[in-house]
Amino acid sequence: MSELASELRDYLCEYVSRLEHPVLCPLSGGVDSHSLLFACLETKTPVSAISFMLDGVMSTDYSLARRSARQHNVEFISLILPKDTYTILNDVKSLIRLGCRKKTDIECCFPFKYVAPFSKDFPSVISGYRADVYFGLSKNAAMSGCMKDVNALNAYRAKAFSSPLVQPKVIQKMLDKTGAKYYCPYASDQVRSMFHNRTWVELNKPKQKQPIRSTFQKYFSKTKLKPHSNLQLGDSKISEQFKRLLLDKTINQRSHKSVVGLYNELAKSN
């Protein structure tokens, strides 16, 4: 285990052990959320997993999360998200009123509107939010030269963290109804310090997000996971479903070509 992986493992174990439990872990098919689940298992912190899919759409994230929970003997809560256009429209308006403006924030916070009611039995909800930033796996990171230049990767991270952390604030507002608290251990200054000056190759070889994979090897080695992808994209079809708002002329009266234009219009009228 590398020095970084060891430091990160100790940090995550200490972090989850301090949480009021039981803990609810929104679980995808990726590395970040699984590291939090495994930290709970390693420290014997009571934890349940929840994952979601659009009604009738079996996503890779949902399928792998359910499989992982069963494999590790963790309670799994299944959540089916609505596809009805007007329900989604009302959810978009609600999220805008809570503080969302950007497309990514709206579509990523959408599932948590339905996760929130389940938090009534869980004082702590824990998320891998912001872990992606450290590894420079986005298209924007690649175009910025992050794969070859550690200074570019440092600058990419700094820019990402200079933006307001909208999603945690909006999700916390939704959790306030149950009294649960939303925790994002990867968004801390302590973790930012750990990853500063770490090169792209150091972090993503031999596999993507190698330091996280190395934190809890006895769990990760037995668990099937998928490569990095954005929550709302890919076969979850969440982003695709939101685009259907454009097809309804009673909603898209100004004939916007992109949901960004529609979101901006809704933000002005809310």
Phi, psi and chi 1 to 4 in degrees:
 res  aa     phi    psi   chi1   chi2   chi3   chi4
   1 MET       -  132.5 -174.9 -173.9  -57.0      -
   2 SER   -70.6  165.2   69.1      -      -      -
   3 GLU   -59.5  -43.0  176.5 -172.4   -7.1      -
   4 LEU   -63.2  -45.4  174.4   56.7      -      -
   5 ALA   -62.2  -40.4      -      -      -      -
   6 SER   -65.5  -42.9  178.3      -      -      -
   7 GLU   -65.0  -41.3 -171.8  176.6    4.2      -
   8 LEU   -67.9  -40.2 -174.9   58.9      -      -
   9 ARG   -60.1  -48.2  172.7 -167.6  169.7   91.3
  10 ASP   -60.7  -41.5  -69.6  -15.2      -      -
  11 TYR   -62.6  -48.1  166.2   80.4      -      -
  12 LEU   -65.3  -40.3  -67.5  176.1      -      -
  13 CYS   -63.6  -43.8  -74.8      -      -      -
  14 GLU   -65.5  -39.8 -178.6 -178.2   -3.0      -
  15 TYR   -61.2  -52.8 -166.7  105.2      -      -
  16 VAL   -69.9  -29.9  -58.7      -      -      -
  17 SER   -68.5  -20.3   64.8      -      -      -
  18 ARG   -87.3  -12.3  -64.3 -162.0  -49.7  -96.3
  19 LEU   -73.2  146.8  -62.7  178.5      -      -
  20 GLU   -69.5  131.6 -172.9  177.5   -5.4      -
  21 HIS  -118.0  164.2   53.9 -100.1      -      -
  22 PRO   -72.4  157.3   27.5  -35.2      -      -
  23 VAL  -105.1  139.9  172.8      -      -      -
  24 LEU  -105.0  125.4 -177.7   61.8      -      -
  25 CYS  -116.1  103.3 -179.3      -      -      -
  26 PRO   -62.3  117.2  -23.3   35.8      -      -
  27 LEU  -112.1  130.6 -164.5   62.7      -      -
  28 SER  -106.3 -163.0   69.7      -      -      -
  29 GLY   -99.1   16.3      -      -      -      -
  30 GLY  -106.7  178.2      -      -      -      -
  31 VAL   -72.1  -41.8  171.0      -      -      -
  32 ASP   -62.4  -54.2  -52.7  -26.9      -      -
  33 SER   -65.6  -32.4   61.5      -      -      -
  34 HIS   -68.1  -32.2  -87.7   83.4      -      -
  35 SER   -62.8  -33.6   69.1      -      -      -
  36 LEU   -74.1  -40.9  -57.0  178.2      -      -
  37 LEU   -59.5  -44.8  177.1   70.0      -      -
  38 PHE   -69.5  -33.2  -64.1  157.0      -      -
  39 ALA   -62.6  -39.7      -      -      -      -
  40 CYS   -64.3  -44.1  -70.9      -      -      -
  41 LEU   -64.0  -41.2  -66.2  178.2      -      -
  42 GLU   -65.2  -35.7 -175.1   67.6   14.5      -
  43 THR   -95.6    4.2   57.0      -      -      -
  44 LYS    59.1   32.8  -64.2 -178.3  170.0   52.5
  45 THR   -81.4  122.4  -59.7      -      -      -
  46 PRO   -56.8  126.8  -24.8   34.8      -      -
  47 VAL  -144.8  145.4   61.6      -      -      -
  48 SER  -125.5  151.6  -64.3      -      -      -
  49 ALA  -107.0  145.3      -      -      -      -
  50 ILE  -131.8  138.9 -173.1  168.7      -      -
  51 SER  -142.1  159.8 -166.2      -      -      -
  52 PHE  -135.3  156.3   40.4   77.3      -      -
  53 MET  -148.8  150.9   55.5  179.9 -103.7      -
  54 LEU   -64.4  147.4  -78.2  173.0      -      -
  55 ASP   -52.8  117.9 -168.7    9.1      -      -
  56 GLY    83.1    3.9      -      -      -      -
  57 VAL  -117.5  101.3 -179.7      -      -      -
  58 MET   -80.9  102.5  177.2   57.8   71.4      -
  59 SER   -88.1  159.4   69.8      -      -      -
  60 THR   -63.2  -41.2  -57.7      -      -      -
  61 ASP   -57.3  -49.0  -85.4  -46.9      -      -
  62 TYR   -64.5  -46.1  178.0   90.4      -      -
  63 SER   -61.1  -45.4  177.4      -      -      -
  64 LEU   -71.3  -36.2  -69.1  177.6      -      -
  65 ALA   -64.1  -44.8      -      -      -      -
  66 ARG   -63.4  -42.7 -178.5  176.9   61.4  179.4
  67 ARG   -63.2  -42.8  172.0  178.3  173.3  172.8
  68 SER   -64.9  -43.5  179.3      -      -      -
  69 ALA   -60.5  -43.3      -      -      -      -
  70 ARG   -64.1  -42.6  -70.7  173.5  177.0  171.5
  71 GLN   -61.0  -37.9 -179.6 -179.2   -1.2      -
  72 HIS  -100.6   12.1  -62.1  -70.2      -      -
  73 ASN    58.2   46.4 -162.2   29.1      -      -
  74 VAL  -112.0  136.4  171.4      -      -      -
  75 GLU   -56.9  133.3  179.3 -168.2   20.3      -
  76 PHE  -118.1  125.1 -179.6   75.8      -      -
  77 ILE  -104.3  121.3  -59.7  170.7      -      -
  78 SER   -94.8  129.8  175.5      -      -      -
  79 LEU  -126.1  122.5  177.2   55.5      -      -
  80 ILE  -102.6  122.4  -53.4  -58.9      -      -
  81 LEU   -90.9  146.6  -58.2  175.1      -      -
  82 PRO   -73.6  153.1   28.7  -36.2      -      -
  83 LYS  -113.9   -8.0  -69.5  170.8   62.4  178.6
  84 ASP   -58.9  130.4  174.4   72.3      -      -
  85 THR   -60.0  -43.6  -60.5      -      -      -
  86 TYR   -75.5  -27.5  -80.5   88.0      -      -
  87 THR   -65.3  -44.3  -60.3      -      -      -
  88 ILE   -64.6  -40.7  -69.7  176.5      -      -
  89 LEU   -58.7  -46.2  174.1   63.3      -      -
  90 ASN   -65.2  -34.4  -72.3  -30.4      -      -
  91 ASP   -67.1  -40.0  -72.1  -19.0      -      -
  92 VAL   -60.8  -46.4  169.7      -      -      -
  93 LYS   -60.3  -41.6  -69.0  178.3  178.5  178.4
  94 SER   -63.5  -42.2  174.2      -      -      -
  95 LEU   -68.2  -35.7  -69.4  166.9      -      -
  96 ILE   -63.8  -42.3  -72.2  172.6      -      -
  97 ARG   -64.3  -29.0  -74.7 -166.7  -66.6  -89.5
  98 LEU   -80.5  -12.3  -71.8  172.2      -      -
  99 GLY   129.0   -4.7      -      -      -      -
 100 CYS   -74.9  142.8  -72.7      -      -      -
 101 ARG  -133.5  -44.8  -70.2  -65.0 -178.7  -87.8
 102 LYS   -76.6  151.8  -67.4 -176.3  178.1  179.5
 103 LYS   -55.0  -48.0  177.0  179.9 -176.2  -67.6
 104 THR   -60.8  -43.6  -60.5      -      -      -
 105 ASP   -64.5  -43.1  -67.0  -26.3      -      -
 106 ILE   -62.1  -48.2  -69.6  170.7      -      -
 107 GLU   -75.9  -27.8  -64.6  175.6    4.4      -
 108 CYS   -80.0  -30.7  -74.3      -      -      -
 109 CYS   -80.6  -22.6  -74.3      -      -      -
 110 PHE   -48.6  -50.2  159.9   68.6      -      -
 111 PRO   -62.0  -29.9  -21.5   33.4      -      -
 112 PHE   -72.2  -16.8  -75.4   90.1      -      -
 113 LYS   -61.7  -29.9 -174.9  175.4 -174.5  -66.3
 114 TYR   -98.2  -20.8  -63.6   91.1      -      -
 115 VAL   -71.1  -37.9  169.0      -      -      -
 116 ALA   -50.4  -46.9      -      -      -      -
 117 PRO   -59.4  -28.5  -25.7   36.0      -      -
 118 PHE   -72.4  -17.1  -71.9   93.3      -      -
 119 SER   -74.1   -3.4   68.0      -      -      -
 120 LYS   -60.8  -24.1   62.1 -177.3  175.6   61.6
 121 ASP  -100.6    4.9  -61.4  -42.2      -      -
 122 PHE  -134.9  110.1  -60.0   90.8      -      -
 123 PRO   -68.3  -19.6   21.5  -31.5      -      -
 124 SER  -128.2  131.0  -57.8      -      -      -
 125 VAL  -119.0  126.7  179.6      -      -      -
 126 ILE  -119.7  140.6 -167.1  167.0      -      -
 127 SER  -136.8  150.7  165.7      -      -      -
 128 GLY   -87.3   17.0      -      -      -      -
 129 TYR   -51.1  133.9  176.7   72.4      -      -
 130 ARG    83.9   -8.6  -82.2  -52.8 -158.2 -143.3
 131 ALA   -61.1  -36.0      -      -      -      -
 132 ASP   -56.2  -34.8  -77.8  -19.5      -      -
 133 VAL   -57.2  -36.4  170.6      -      -      -
 134 TYR   -67.3  -22.8  -59.5  112.2      -      -
 135 PHE  -100.7   -9.0  -63.2   90.0      -      -
 136 GLY    60.7   46.3      -      -      -      -
 137 LEU   -99.3   -3.3  -64.4  171.8      -      -
 138 SER   -80.0  164.4   70.0      -      -      -
 139 LYS   -61.4  -40.4 -178.8  178.8  179.0 -179.9
 140 ASN   -62.2  -39.4 -175.9   37.7      -      -
 141 ALA   -64.3  -42.5      -      -      -      -
 142 ALA   -62.8  -42.1      -      -      -      -
 143 MET   -69.2  -21.6  -67.3  175.9   63.3      -
 144 SER   -86.9    0.3  -60.5      -      -      -
 145 GLY    82.8   19.5      -      -      -      -
 146 CYS   -66.4  -23.7  -66.3      -      -      -
 147 MET   -71.1  -25.1  -65.3  176.8   67.3      -
 148 LYS  -113.0  -19.5  -64.0 -178.3  178.7  179.7
 149 ASP  -126.1  114.4 -175.5   -7.3      -      -
 150 VAL   -66.2  -30.0   69.4      -      -      -
 151 ASN   -66.9  -37.3  -68.3  -39.4      -      -
 152 ALA   -65.7  -38.8      -      -      -      -
 153 LEU   -67.9  -40.8 -175.5   51.6      -      -
 154 ASN   -60.4  -42.9  -77.4  -24.5      -      -
 155 ALA   -66.6  -38.3      -      -      -      -
 156 TYR   -61.4  -44.6  168.8   79.6      -      -
 157 ARG   -64.3  -45.7  -64.6  175.2 -174.8  134.2
 158 ALA   -60.5  -41.3      -      -      -      -
 159 LYS   -64.4  -42.1 -177.6  178.1  179.4 -179.4
 160 ALA   -61.9  -41.1      -      -      -      -
 161 PHE   -81.9  -11.5  -83.4   99.3      -      -
 162 SER   -78.6  -17.8   68.3      -      -      -
 163 SER   -79.4  148.1  -57.1      -      -      -
 164 PRO   -58.9  139.5  -20.9   31.5      -      -
 165 LEU   -85.0   81.3  -57.8 -174.5      -      -
 166 VAL   -69.4  -46.8  173.1      -      -      -
 167 GLN   -58.5  -47.5  -68.3  179.8   37.3      -
 168 PRO   -60.2  -36.7  -23.7   34.0      -      -
 169 LYS   -67.2  -42.8  -67.7  179.7 -179.5  178.5
 170 VAL   -67.7  -44.5  170.4      -      -      -
 171 ILE   -63.5  -39.7  -67.8  170.3      -      -
 172 GLN   -62.1  -38.9 -177.1   58.4   63.6      -
 173 LYS   -60.2  -37.8  -71.2  178.4 -177.5  178.5
 174 MET   -71.8  -31.5  -67.9 -171.0  -78.2      -
 175 LEU   -79.1  -17.5  -64.9  178.2      -      -
 176 ASP   -58.4  -28.0  -77.8  -15.1      -      -
 177 LYS   -64.2  -26.9  -66.2  179.5 -180.0  178.7
 178 THR  -104.2  -10.4   67.3      -      -      -
 179 GLY    86.9    2.3      -      -      -      -
 180 ALA   -74.7  155.9      -      -      -      -
 181 LYS  -113.8  142.6  -62.9  -62.0 -178.3 -175.3
 182 TYR  -103.1  125.2 -172.7   61.1      -      -
 183 TYR  -120.8  135.9  -63.9   96.1      -      -
 184 CYS  -128.2   80.4  -54.3      -      -      -
 185 PRO   -60.2  -27.4   14.4  -26.9      -      -
 186 TYR   -76.6  -10.9  -78.3  103.7      -      -
 187 ALA   -90.2    7.3      -      -      -      -
 188 SER   -82.2  156.8   73.3      -      -      -
 189 ASP   -62.4  -31.6  -70.6  -18.5      -      -
 190 GLN   -63.0  -42.7 -173.8  173.5  -17.6      -
 191 VAL   -72.0  -38.1  176.6      -      -      -
 192 ARG   -57.3  -40.3  -71.4  179.0   64.1 -176.3
 193 SER   -65.5  -38.4  177.0      -      -      -
 194 MET   -60.1  -38.5  -69.9 -177.4 -156.4      -
 195 PHE   -91.9   -9.7  -79.9   87.1      -      -
 196 HIS   -60.7  133.9 -175.2   68.5      -      -
 197 ASN    69.5   10.5  -80.6  -21.5      -      -
 198 ARG   -84.1  130.6  -57.0  -75.3 -176.9  172.0
 199 THR   -79.3  160.6   67.6      -      -      -
 200 TRP   -59.3  -44.5 -169.5   94.5      -      -
 201 VAL   -64.7  -42.3  171.1      -      -      -
 202 GLU   -58.3  -33.3 -177.9 -178.6    1.5      -
 203 LEU   -92.8  -20.9  -61.1  176.6      -      -
 204 ASN  -124.3   13.8  -66.7  -65.0      -      -
 205 LYS  -126.0  140.1  -63.2  -67.0 -177.4  179.1
 206 PRO   -75.3  -12.2   28.2  -36.2      -      -
 207 LYS  -130.7  158.1  -68.3 -176.2  177.2 -178.9
 208 GLN   -53.1  136.0  -79.2 -174.2   -1.4      -
 209 LYS    56.9   43.2  -58.8 -175.5  176.5 -179.1
 210 GLN   -56.1  -41.5 -172.8   60.0   51.5      -
 211 PRO   -59.7  -37.6  -25.2   35.5      -      -
 212 ILE   -69.2  -41.7  -63.4 -177.9      -      -
 213 ARG   -59.5  -29.8  -68.9  176.7 -177.5  -87.7
 214 SER   -83.3  -10.4  -61.9      -      -      -
 215 THR   -65.7  -45.3   51.3      -      -      -
 216 PHE  -129.4   69.2  -56.2  101.1      -      -
 217 GLN   -61.6  -34.0  -72.4 -179.5  -45.8      -
 218 LYS   -67.3  -23.9   70.6  177.3 -178.5 -179.2
 219 TYR   -91.3  -48.1  -61.2  108.1      -      -
 220 PHE   -61.7  -35.9  -86.0  115.9      -      -
 221 SER   -65.0  -20.4   63.1      -      -      -
 222 LYS  -104.2    1.0  -58.8  173.9 -176.9  177.2
 223 THR  -114.6  127.1  -53.3      -      -      -
 224 LYS   -81.1  124.6 -177.7  178.5  180.0  179.9
 225 LEU  -131.1  167.5  -60.5  173.0      -      -
 226 LYS  -110.6  159.6   70.4 -178.6 -174.9   66.8
 227 PRO   -64.6  167.9  -18.2   30.5      -      -
 228 HIS   -55.9  135.1  161.7   75.5      -      -
 229 SER  -157.3  158.7   64.4      -      -      -
 230 ASN   -77.0  140.9  -67.7  -34.1      -      -
 231 LEU   -50.6  -45.7  166.3   74.9      -      -
 232 GLN   -86.3   -8.1   76.3  -80.4   20.6      -
 233 LEU  -100.4 -173.8  -56.0  179.3      -      -
 234 GLY    69.2 -150.2      -      -      -      -
 235 ASP   -81.2    5.4   65.2    3.1      -      -
 236 SER   -68.8  -28.6   76.3      -      -      -
 237 LYS    61.6   17.7  -61.8 -168.2 -179.1  -61.0
 238 ILE   -65.7  -50.3  -70.1  176.3      -      -
 239 SER   -61.3  -40.7 -174.2      -      -      -
 240 GLU   -61.8  -40.0 -176.0  177.4  -41.4      -
 241 GLN   -65.6  -37.6 -166.9   66.3   33.5      -
 242 PHE   -66.3  -30.2  -84.0   54.8      -      -
 243 LYS   -64.8  -20.8  -70.7  178.8 -178.3  177.6
 244 ARG   -66.5  -17.0  -63.8 -175.5   66.0   82.6
 245 LEU   -59.0  -29.9  -65.9  170.7      -      -
 246 LEU   -70.2  -23.5  -61.0  173.8      -      -
 247 LEU   -80.1  -17.8  -56.8  178.2      -      -
 248 ASP   -91.0  111.0 -168.7  -41.4      -      -
 249 LYS   -69.4  -20.3  -63.4  -57.0 -180.0 -176.5
 250 THR   -74.4  -21.6   64.2      -      -      -
 251 ILE   -94.6  -49.9  -62.9  171.7      -      -
 252 ASN   -95.0   64.6 -173.6   20.6      -      -
 253 GLN   -69.7  -21.8  -64.1 -179.2   11.8      -
 254 ARG   -97.5   10.2  -62.9 -170.9  179.1 -176.1
 255 SER    56.0   45.9  -59.2      -      -      -
 256 HIS   -61.9  140.6  -65.6  -70.3      -      -
 257 LYS   -87.9  -18.3  -59.3  -60.4 -177.5 -176.7
 258 SER  -131.0  148.6  164.7      -      -      -
 259 VAL   -65.4  -21.4  -70.3      -      -      -
 260 VAL   -59.6  -44.4  173.5      -      -      -
 261 GLY   -62.3  -41.0      -      -      -      -
 262 LEU   -66.2  -42.8 -179.7   58.6      -      -
 263 TYR   -60.6  -42.4  -65.5  161.7      -      -
 264 ASN   -62.8  -40.4  -70.3  -21.4      -      -
 265 GLU   -63.7  -44.2  178.8 -173.3  -23.2      -
 266 LEU   -64.4  -36.2  -67.4  171.1      -      -
 267 ALA   -65.2  -37.3      -      -      -      -
 268 LYS   -69.6  -30.8  -69.0  177.1 -178.0  177.9
 269 SER   -91.9   -7.5   61.9      -      -      -
 270 ASN   -95.0      -  -92.4  -93.8      -      -
